[in-house]
């Protein structure tokens, strides 16, 4: 099964655009925020901090996700959404045999969702890999969950035989 969240790129670009427009609007209507504090420098810093926090949250959760379980290997990848065409500064990619998968879990936090994979390493130890699936739709996450459950079920059955 192959799936990705490539269609959300336009939503993220629009979100960045709206954030920048709000920052410009806040800068032009700066005098309206004079009631917050008597010091204009403090008001400007407050607006700047709120903008940077919102921008940071959007930047953190906006990642491209790809899952491919066709064939004998499973490929899971996260990378940055906007500048990934030019350079992969936030890429996290793992390719593993289906027999290496021990367990998985979807964590659903308030703003952030991630996929945790527990894999067997060649030395017999367990390693944990985490992937951001915040922008993956609910239906696609369900399909990924079904695919991973099927792999684990097959691994348990093969281990018993």
N, C-alpha and C positions, 0 to 999 in steps of 0.2 A: 504494500500500500504506500502511495506517495501522497503527501499533502504539504502545503505551505500556507503562509499568510501574506502573500505578495500583494493582495488587493488593498491592504490597509495603508499602503504608502501614501495615497492621496489624503487619507484622513489625518495622518501625522503631519504632512506638509501643511494642511489647512490649520491644524492645531498650532503649529509654529507661527503661521501667519497671523492668527487671531491673537496669540500671545504678544507678538511684536506690535500689532495694532493697539492692544490694550496698554502696552508700555508707552507708546507714542501719545495715546489719548491721556494717560495719566500725567505725562510730562507737560502736555499743553494745558490741562486743566489743573495744574499744580496748585493754583491758589484755592481751589475747592477743598483741598486737604489741609488747609491752614488751621482748621479747627482741631485737628488731631494733636498737634503740638505747636507751641508758639515759635519754635526754632525751625526755619525752613530747611536747614541742612539735615536735621533729624528726620523731618518729613520725607525729604528726598531719599535719604538712606533707607527709611522704612519701605518706601515704594520699591526701591531697587532690590532690597532683600526679598520682598514678596515675589517680585518678578523672577529673580534668580532661582528661588526655591521652586516655583512653578515650572520654570524652564528645565531645571535639573530633574524634576520628577518625570516630566514628559520625555526627556532624553534617556533616562534610565529604563523606562518601560517600553520605549519604542525600538523593538528589535525584530528583525526578520527571523522566522523560524521555519525550518524545513525538516521533514521526517520522511525517510524512505526505508521500507522494510522488504522491498522486493529482492529476491535472491538469497544468498546465504549470509549476507552481512546486513546490519542495520546501520544507517547513517542518520545522525541527528546533528543539526547545525543551528547555531545562532550567529547573527552578525548584525552590525549597525544597519539602520534602515536608510538613512539619507545619503551618506557619502561612501557607501559600500561599493558603488560602481567604480570608484577611483582608487580606493585603498581600503583594505580590510583591517581597520584598527581595533575592532571589537569582535572579531570572529572567534567562535568557540565551536570546534567541529570534532566529532568523535565517530569513529567507524569501528564496529565490533561484530564478532560472530554472534549468531543468535544463541549459541550455547553458553555464552558468557553472562547473559542476563539472569540475575538472581531475583530481583524485585524492582518495583517502581512505585512511585507515589506522586500524585498531583497535590501540591500545596496551594490552597486558595486563600490568600490574604486579602485585605480590603482593596488595595489598588494593584497588587502585584500577584501574579500566579506563576508557579514554576513547576517543572517536571524534574523529579529526582530519580536517577537511575542507579541501582546498585549492581555493579559488575564484578565478575571474578577476574582477577588479574592472573597472568601466567604463573606467578609464584604461589597462587592459591589464596591470596588475601583478597579482601573485598575493597573496592574503590567506589567512590561516590561521585557522580557527575550531575551538575545542575544546569537546567536550561530554562530560559525565560519564555513562557507561553502566554503572557498577558494578552497579547493581541490576536491570539488564535481563537477562533470562534468555538462556542460550546459544542457544536456538532462535530467539528474536526477533533476537538479534544476527546470526545467520546469515541470516535473512530480510532484514534491513537491508543486510547485505553483498551479497546477491544483487541487491537493488534498486539499490544504488549502482553495482555492477559493470555492470548492464544500462544504466544511464544513461551511464556512461563509454564503454561499447562503442558505444552509439548516437551519442554525441558524436564519437567517432573516425571512425565510418562517415560521419557527415554532413560532417565536416571533409574527408575524402578526396574526397567527391562534388563 
